[in-house]
Amino acid sequence: MNKYKLSRYLVFTKNTISLKYHIVYSTLSNKILALDKNVVSLIQNGNFNEVDDSIMNKLIEYEFVTNIETDELKKVVERFKNFIINDNLLYQVIQPSANCQLGCNY
């Protein structure tokens, strides 16, 4: 029985680099990897034991693969709660409308 599962927070591209690799992005860890299409096939089918150990360790480190018992949604919510508590960082977002010509000098 597998003790790992594929993260729910991944975005896969189609074969993009020489038709041999997929670009995989983790929205959870904000990491990107170029993975061989065979590795992608293995992890998407849950065959983690067939993936090379060095690749598997990187997938775990970058949170592409997680322990089967991990509640990823709970993990995301806890991270956001911690970000809210940390008041050392201020984010500002300027969202112009469709009519904006970006000519303001504020």
Backbone as CSV, one residue per row, in Angstrom:
resi,resn,N_x,N_y,N_z,CA_x,CA_y,CA_z,C_x,C_y,C_z
1,MET,0.841,-1.192,0.000,0.000,0.000,0.000,0.881,1.248,0.000
2,ASN,0.509,2.215,-0.811,1.264,3.463,-0.876,1.064,4.278,0.384
3,LYS,2.132,4.917,0.815,2.002,5.825,1.947,2.025,7.275,1.484
4,TYR,2.006,7.478,0.163,2.035,8.818,-0.409,0.841,9.050,-1.319
5,LYS,0.566,10.323,-1.530,-0.443,10.717,-2.509,0.050,11.968,-3.218
6,LEU,-0.474,12.181,-4.400,-0.149,13.358,-5.183,-0.892,14.548,-4.591
7,SER,-0.215,15.674,-4.487,-0.850,16.872,-3.950,-2.011,17.300,-4.832
8,ARG,-3.025,17.858,-4.217,-4.172,18.387,-4.952,-3.868,19.763,-5.531
9,TYR,-2.724,20.327,-5.173,-2.402,21.702,-5.537,-1.310,21.772,-6.607
10,LEU,-1.413,20.914,-7.607,-0.430,20.871,-8.691,-1.073,21.268,-10.013
11,VAL,-0.263,21.904,-10.853,-0.678,22.232,-12.213,0.327,21.572,-13.150
12,PHE,-0.168,20.749,-14.065,0.681,20.041,-15.021,0.514,20.656,-16.405
13,THR,1.633,20.849,-17.106,1.548,21.222,-18.510,1.607,19.951,-19.337
14,LYS,1.299,20.086,-20.599,1.493,18.958,-21.509,2.978,18.881,-21.833
15,ASN,3.374,17.898,-22.609,4.787,17.774,-22.995,5.248,19.098,-23.596
16,THR,6.161,19.766,-22.922,6.552,21.085,-23.402,8.017,21.191,-23.784
17,ILE,8.872,20.442,-23.167,10.301,20.546,-23.458,10.705,19.308,-24.249
18,SER,10.937,19.493,-25.519,11.350,18.401,-26.413,10.384,17.221,-26.378
19,LEU,9.139,17.495,-26.078,8.109,16.452,-25.984,8.461,15.356,-24.990
20,LYS,9.415,15.636,-24.099,9.866,14.629,-23.146,9.553,15.009,-21.699
21,TYR,9.377,16.287,-21.436,9.195,16.755,-20.060,7.887,17.518,-19.900
22,HIS,7.379,17.463,-18.689,6.232,18.267,-18.283,6.733,19.297,-17.275
23,ILE,6.190,20.483,-17.334,6.434,21.475,-16.291,5.327,21.280,-15.263
24,VAL,5.725,21.120,-14.007,4.755,20.906,-12.934,4.960,22.006,-11.903
25,TYR,3.869,22.670,-11.543,3.910,23.783,-10.593,3.065,23.439,-9.378
26,SER,3.635,23.635,-8.209,2.901,23.437,-6.962,2.426,24.788,-6.457
27,THR,1.119,24.964,-6.415,0.573,26.209,-5.887,0.681,26.248,-4.364
28,LEU,0.947,25.115,-3.766,1.101,25.039,-2.313,2.480,25.524,-1.875
29,SER,3.512,25.092,-2.579,4.880,25.445,-2.186,5.504,26.510,-3.083
30,ASN,4.817,26.866,-4.165,5.319,27.839,-5.135,6.627,27.366,-5.778
31,LYS,6.706,26.073,-6.054,7.887,25.471,-6.680,7.509,24.928,-8.054
32,ILE,8.498,24.933,-8.946,8.312,24.426,-10.303,9.383,23.378,-10.583
33,LEU,8.973,22.282,-11.211,9.916,21.254,-11.644,9.614,20.855,-13.081
34,ALA,10.661,20.532,-13.819,10.508,19.904,-15.130,10.703,18.410,-14.898
35,LEU,9.643,17.645,-15.097,9.688,16.210,-14.831,9.542,15.421,-16.121
36,ASP,10.327,14.367,-16.222,10.233,13.451,-17.349,8.807,12.914,-17.439
37,LYS,8.317,12.762,-18.662,6.929,12.318,-18.834,6.675,10.955,-18.196
38,ASN,7.705,10.111,-18.122,7.533,8.804,-17.477,7.335,8.952,-15.971
39,VAL,8.060,9.888,-15.355,7.898,10.152,-13.923,6.504,10.713,-13.662
40,VAL,6.063,11.626,-14.519,4.721,12.199,-14.366,3.668,11.099,-14.443
41,SER,3.828,10.199,-15.384,2.884,9.090,-15.521,2.870,8.229,-14.258
42,LEU,4.047,7.952,-13.713,4.126,7.137,-12.497,3.418,7.801,-11.325
43,ILE,3.699,9.088,-11.099,3.109,9.741,-9.924,1.615,9.983,-10.108
44,GLN,1.181,10.251,-11.335,-0.253,10.451,-11.560,-1.038,9.157,-11.375
45,ASN,-0.374,8.033,-11.570,-1.026,6.736,-11.382,-0.770,6.144,-10.000
46,GLY,-0.086,6.904,-9.132,0.129,6.456,-7.763,1.225,5.426,-7.589
47,ASN,2.093,5.272,-8.582,3.183,4.292,-8.511,4.452,4.938,-7.951
48,PHE,4.357,5.440,-6.738,5.463,6.185,-6.135,6.676,5.307,-5.848
49,ASN,6.452,4.027,-5.595,7.567,3.124,-5.293,8.446,2.865,-6.518
50,GLU,7.982,3.205,-7.710,8.770,3.018,-8.927,9.583,4.259,-9.302
51,VAL,9.386,5.351,-8.570,10.105,6.598,-8.844,11.465,6.543,-8.155
52,ASP,12.499,6.988,-8.854,13.852,7.034,-8.300,13.846,7.783,-6.963
53,ASP,14.621,7.286,-5.994,14.629,7.865,-4.646,15.003,9.343,-4.631
54,SER,15.981,9.744,-5.434,16.398,11.150,-5.426,15.283,12.055,-5.955
55,ILE,14.562,11.584,-6.961,13.434,12.357,-7.497,12.300,12.382,-6.479
56,MET,12.038,11.240,-5.871,10.960,11.159,-4.883,11.229,12.085,-3.700
57,ASN,12.474,12.138,-3.248,12.825,13.032,-2.140,12.579,14.491,-2.506
58,LYS,12.881,14.861,-3.750,12.648,16.232,-4.208,11.145,16.511,-4.299
59,LEU,10.377,15.538,-4.763,8.922,15.701,-4.844,8.310,15.901,-3.457
60,ILE,8.828,15.190,-2.482,8.344,15.342,-1.107,8.776,16.691,-0.544
61,GLU,10.038,17.051,-0.758,10.559,18.332,-0.262,9.767,19.509,-0.822
62,TYR,9.418,19.453,-2.101,8.691,20.538,-2.761,7.174,20.416,-2.605
63,GLU,6.720,19.438,-1.847,5.307,19.215,-1.546,4.471,18.876,-2.781
64,PHE,5.091,18.227,-3.759,4.355,17.705,-4.903,3.679,16.398,-4.506
65,VAL,4.317,15.696,-3.587,3.817,14.438,-3.050,3.779,14.592,-1.541
66,THR,2.747,14.068,-0.926,2.597,14.210,0.518,2.174,12.884,1.128
67,ASN,2.291,12.801,2.431,1.849,11.614,3.152,0.359,11.421,2.920
68,ILE,-0.057,10.197,2.764,-1.456,9.903,2.431,-2.424,10.392,3.508
69,GLU,-1.941,10.531,4.732,-2.809,10.957,5.833,-2.867,12.478,5.997
70,THR,-2.079,13.211,5.227,-2.033,14.665,5.350,-3.314,15.292,4.816
71,ASP,-3.896,16.167,5.611,-5.060,16.945,5.187,-4.527,18.254,4.601
72,GLU,-4.414,18.305,3.282,-3.800,19.465,2.636,-4.614,20.738,2.817
73,LEU,-5.918,20.637,2.794,-6.747,21.824,2.987,-6.511,22.415,4.372
74,LYS,-6.448,21.567,5.372,-6.172,22.030,6.731,-4.798,22.703,6.794
75,LYS,-3.836,22.130,6.096,-2.483,22.686,6.047,-2.490,24.086,5.421
76,VAL,-3.242,24.254,4.341,-3.339,25.554,3.669,-3.992,26.579,4.590
77,VAL,-5.078,26.193,5.233,-5.783,27.105,6.136,-4.874,27.523,7.287
78,GLU,-4.126,26.578,7.851,-3.207,26.903,8.946,-2.111,27.863,8.483
79,ARG,-1.606,27.671,7.270,-0.593,28.591,6.737,-1.144,30.003,6.620
80,PHE,-2.357,30.126,6.089,-2.947,31.451,5.942,-3.213,32.096,7.293
81,LYS,-3.629,31.315,8.265,-3.828,31.862,9.609,-2.509,32.378,10.176
82,ASN,-1.420,31.640,9.940,-0.104,32.090,10.403,0.338,33.357,9.686
83,PHE,0.016,33.476,8.401,0.348,34.694,7.662,-0.402,35.894,8.235
84,ILE,-1.647,35.674,8.644,-2.447,36.754,9.214,-1.853,37.207,10.546
85,ILE,-1.400,36.258,11.345,-0.816,36.579,12.649,0.486,37.357,12.488
86,ASN,1.264,37.027,11.462,2.536,37.694,11.215,2.257,39.082,10.652
87,ASP,2.403,40.101,11.496,2.090,41.461,11.058,3.327,42.238,10.618
88,ASN,4.411,41.544,10.323,5.630,42.195,9.860,5.617,42.460,8.358
89,LEU,4.580,42.037,7.677,4.537,42.133,6.229,3.245,42.812,5.799
90,LEU,3.374,43.769,4.903,2.214,44.482,4.384,2.136,44.259,2.883
91,TYR,1.011,43.742,2.438,0.775,43.569,1.011,-0.135,44.689,0.538
92,GLN,0.193,45.274,-0.592,-0.682,46.254,-1.217,-0.950,45.796,-2.636
93,VAL,-2.205,45.819,-2.995,-2.592,45.413,-4.336,-3.309,46.587,-4.985
94,ILE,-2.837,46.988,-6.150,-3.515,48.020,-6.928,-4.200,47.315,-8.082
95,GLN,-5.505,47.409,-8.110,-6.285,46.719,-9.129,-6.975,47.754,-10.004
96,PRO,-6.362,48.114,-11.119,-7.001,49.097,-11.997,-8.206,48.495,-12.711
97,SER,-9.125,49.355,-13.067,-10.290,48.886,-13.820,-9.927,48.794,-15.301
98,ALA,-10.853,48.321,-16.086,-10.624,48.201,-17.532,-10.483,49.571,-18.187
99,ASN,-11.000,50.620,-17.545,-10.927,51.974,-18.094,-9.637,52.697,-17.713
100,CYS,-8.829,52.102,-16.881,-7.617,52.755,-16.386,-6.553,52.820,-17.477
101,GLN,-5.935,53.983,-17.635,-4.848,54.162,-18.597,-3.482,54.128,-17.911
102,LEU,-3.468,53.820,-16.612,-2.247,53.750,-15.804,-1.459,55.055,-15.855
103,GLY,-2.178,56.170,-15.919,-1.531,57.477,-15.992,-1.556,58.234,-14.675
104,CYS,-2.051,57.622,-13.620,-2.120,58.299,-12.323,-0.725,58.468,-11.735
105,ASN,-0.544,59.503,-10.951,0.761,59.716,-10.322,0.682,59.539,-8.815
106,TYR,-0.174,58.683,-8.351,-0.225,58.418,-6.923,0.876,57.477,-6.601
